[in-house]
Amino acid sequence: MYGLYDKEGILRFVDSDKDACIAYAELFELGSTNYCLMDLADDTKKLEGAKFDQSLEEYNN
């Protein structure tokens, strides 16, 4: 799993595909100096039982 963080350290996107994270950054015009791509887990078993909700519906103004 990869996590894409913006320059403020906020997690913006999570995906198992590194290229999908980079495509997200390009879509929102985040330059390479404005984000950090991190490998979140080497083993998917570490994420067993973890829930990732990428929906921001409850936080929209």
WORAHU-V435148 format. One record per backbone hydrogen bond with DSSP energy under -0.5 kcal/mol. NH is the residue of the N-H (numbers start at 0). CO is the residue of the C=O. If there is no record, write none. Layout:
nh = <NH/NH>
co = <CO/CO>
This chain:
nh = <1/2/3/4/4/5/6/8/11/12/14/17/20/21/22/23/24/25/26/27/28/29/30/33/35/37/37/39/39/40/45/46/47/49/52/53/58/59/59>
co = <14/37/12/2/35/9/33/5/3/3/1/15/16/17/18/19/20/21/22/23/25/24/28/30/4/2/35/0/37/0/42/43/44/46/50/51/55/55/56>
